[in-house]
Amino acid sequence: MLIRTIALVSLVWWVSALALPSASAETADELPLSLPTVRIGTLDGAADLFGEAVYLRDSEDRLDLAGVLRSRAWKPFAHPELNQGISADAFWIAFRLVNDTPMARRLVVSHDLAQLSHFAVYAIADDGTRAGMEITPAMPLESRPLAYGGSAAPVAIPAGEARDVVVKLRNDFAVPMHIGVRVWTERAFERHVVRQVALYAFWTASLLTNALFWLLYGIVMWRWRLLFYALYMLSIAYTYGSFFGIGYPLLYPDQSWLCDLGYHWTMFSALAAALEFARRHLEVGRLHPRHNLVLQAGVRLCLAAMIFALVARRPEIEAPITFALFAVVPLYITFLSWQAWRRDGIAYARWMVIGWAAVAVSLLLAVFGGLFVVPGMALTPTDYVRLTFVCTVCESILLSISLAQWLRGLDKRLLIAEEAAARDALTGLMNRRGFEESVALLMSDGRWPGDLWLAMIDVDRFKSINDRHSHPAGDAVLVHLAGLMQRQRQQGDLAVRFGGEEFLLVFASPSGMDASARLERLRRRFAETPTAFGEERIEHTFSAGLVPVADGLGADVATTLARADDALYAAKRLGRNRVHLAVSIIGSPGVIEVDGLRSEA
């Protein structure tokens, strides 16, 4: 489905490129007797040329400057002619600059498509003298007439003179094209370059910072979704930096081979990483097997296209595939994100919906924005690419929030899993592992031994209960005892199922008599409340051994448990259904036995 959609968009791309009207040298519009004039004295910073220029579309790129000057195919340049669709045609724009100031002036003529294959500016004096220059993306910075990575060239005009300026625009492969040439004063253009480079550099740095953070985090945590997200951000940052002339020739002017590679391969890399990130982050493999197959096929397609772009370097083939993929993939990921959020209940997918929806809409405008003109607004495809750049920076923040929410949920799930691993599944009390971890925490906090007491509790004649009433009935008895322990449990107490019918209770108490009285209340309650199992009422009792954790014999856990176990068996020997309190005084054991309401010392 995804591949068929991409093929359809590619077909629309080519039809759009071929079907738009074009004018060649043979069309018969009259050349104006004089070119529209731009007077330098009235130029305030910069000027668009609507109504102040004429243009010519050379669909086969057959005309040179001499042929253009003889052509009668010129048309007035008005606002509706700004965007010229998806095209690889050559466009010529002509206008007249008049220096009506008392000093020589140097103006700058520019076009905002930085990676335009051919940008040439010719200045023709009234005596027929011609001067011209051509700017290409691969031109080193030191060879350019201006310290600028985009399409711009200066035009010098002596005081009181005029120049007919002819500008040629052409790309080697079909792209969304416009003829919005601008004329700047030199100072205004310098300010424009500073603002533009600072803005693009800031946006690119934002993406790179985001990418490097998640890359390092992904390596440390070894989480593939984080690594693919970082790869997506790195690829997008490189693409934008190259597209807007921030990379070559400004940041790495000596690496012209990177310019020769173009930027389509990084666009394919970004798409492959985005699809794989979405597949993992939205858990598509687990929840939607069919969509998982589509995403995997899309990743393979993008990787194959990336390899082709690196090896073959055929931008006329790469461009329509790239734009088709960028028109389809963000929409598809938006749909999957919506499905994950609303249908699958993945809360963090909502941020994916917002981020990818914004990018999808802006990319559709960037791809097809050359096919229409917004009334009253001089918006070009490059403006829509800038909008996409901004949306991508915002998306990086939203996707980071989504990842942070996922990580927070992962931490919660890990805590829940650890909690479950430390809990007895039947009774809900701590198990042996939970007891050991809790004691370690008490020791680290300095609360062990303190005034803590440990009771070891064992249900009397539990095997007989199982044999007489069944094992489920025995489980019900254990659950009943656990419930009583939980209800009597106070803040800071540890209630533990230590194994089988054996339980532990760790609690703070100021004295042995107070501790034994508390345990005695639990014993009585258990003996007086039989367990209801079906129509049966199961009578039961327990025996308990109670010891202080700090008793002069050492407070290590093993010793304390052994002493509590000895006290428990003493209670069993004395007839069961009783609490046996054992204390040590200066290394010599003394015993206090508690049996029902009777205490002995």
C-alpha positions, 0 to 999 in steps of 0.5 A: 500500500505504501509503495503504491501510494509513493508510486502514485505521488511520483506519477503526479509529480512528473505529470505536474512537471510536464503539464504546466504551460511553458513559453519558448523563444518561438511564442509571440508575446511582444517584448516591451519597448523598455524594461520595467525600472527599479530606481536605487534612490527609492530602494528601501533595503530590499524589493520584490520585482512584482510589476517591475520585471519581465520573465521568460520560460525556456522549457528546453534550456536552449537559449543563451543570453544573446538568444534571450535578448532577441526573444519576443517571449517575454511576459510581465512578472506579476504576483500570479506568476511567482510560483512556476510549479514543479519544473527543471525549465530555465527561467529568465528575469529581466529588469532595469536598475537606475542609479539616481543617486550621486554616488556609485552603488553596488546592489545584490540580486538574490534567489532564496533557493540556495541549492539552485543548480544554475544562478546567473546574473548579467548586467548590460550597460547602455553602450552594450557592455556586458558583465556577468557571473554564474553561481553554482552550489559546488562553488567554493566560498573564496570563489564567490563574489559574496561571502554567502552560501546561497544564490546571490551576485552583486551588480555595480552601477556608477552614479547617474547610470543604468544597467539592464539586469538579466537573471537566469534560474535553472535546476538540473532536475525538477523541483518546486520552482519560483521566480521570486528574485529580490534586489537588495542594497548591499548593507541590507543584504549583509544584515539579511545574511547575518540574520539568516545564517544565525537563524538556520544555524540555531535551528540546525544546532537545536536538532543536533543538540537533541540528536546527540543527547538521545544518541548518548542516552541510547548508547548508555541505555542501549535502547534501539528506539532512542538510537533510531530517533537520534539518527533521524534527527542527525539526518534531518539536521544535515539535510537542512544544513546542506539545503540552506547552504550552512554546511558547504560552503560555510562550515566545511568549505574544504569538503566539496565532495560532500556537496557532490554527494547532494542531500537526497541520500540524507533525506532517505536516511532520515525517512528510514530512521523515522519509519524504524523509530515509529515502528519501535516507539509505537510498538507496531510489531506487537500490536499491528503485524500488517502495519509492521510489514509495511513499515519494514518494507518502507525502511528497506525501500529508503535504505535501497534509495539511499545506497542508490543516491550515494552510488549512482548520484542521479538527482533527476531520479532521486528527487521525485522519489524523495518528494513522494516519500516525504509526502506519504511517510509523515502522513502514514506515521501520523495515522499510526500515532493516532491509532496508537494513542486512541485505539491502543491506549499508548499515552505518549503517542499523542505527542507523535500525533501533534509533531508528525501532523505539523511536519506532514502538512508543512511537507505537503506545502513544501512539495506542492507549494510551487503549484499555487500562489496564495492571493496577497502573499508572496509565499514560495516553496522555499518559505514552505521549506522554512516552515517545515524546518520550524515544524521539525524543530518543534517536532524534535521537542514533542518527540523528546517529550514522548520519549521522556514519557515513555522512559518515565512509564518504563521506570514505573513498569520496572518499579512495579515489576520489582515490587511484584518480584518482592511480593508473595503472589498469594497473600500480597505480603513481602516475600523472602526477597522483599524482606532481605531488601527491606532489611538492607534498607533499614541497615543503611538508614541506621534503623536496624537493630534499633528498638525492632522486634522480630516475630516468626509465626507458623500456622499450627497443624497446617498439613492437617488443614490441607489434608482435611479441607483441601489445599485451596482451603489451606491457601484461604487460611494463609490469606486470612492470616495475612489480612489480619497481619496487614490490618494490624500492621503499623507504619514502618512494620514489615509483614512477610510470608517467609515460606509455606505457612511461615510468616515474619513480622518486624516492628518497633516496640519499647519493651518485650512486654509491649511487643508480646502483647501486640503479637498476642492480640494478633494470635487471639484474633486469628484463633477467634475468627475461623476462615470461611471456605465455601460452607465450611468454617475452618478453626485454626491457631498459630504459634510464634517466636518473638525476639529483639533484634538488638539483644547482645548476641549480634544483630545480623539477620541470620542470627536473629532469624535463627533465634526467632526460629528457636523461640518458635519451636519452643512455643510448639513444644510448649503446646502450640497456640502461644507466643514465646518471647526469648531475650538474651541478657549480657550473653546469658539467655533468659526466657519470658513465655507468653501463653494466652493471658499468662506470662512467665519470666 
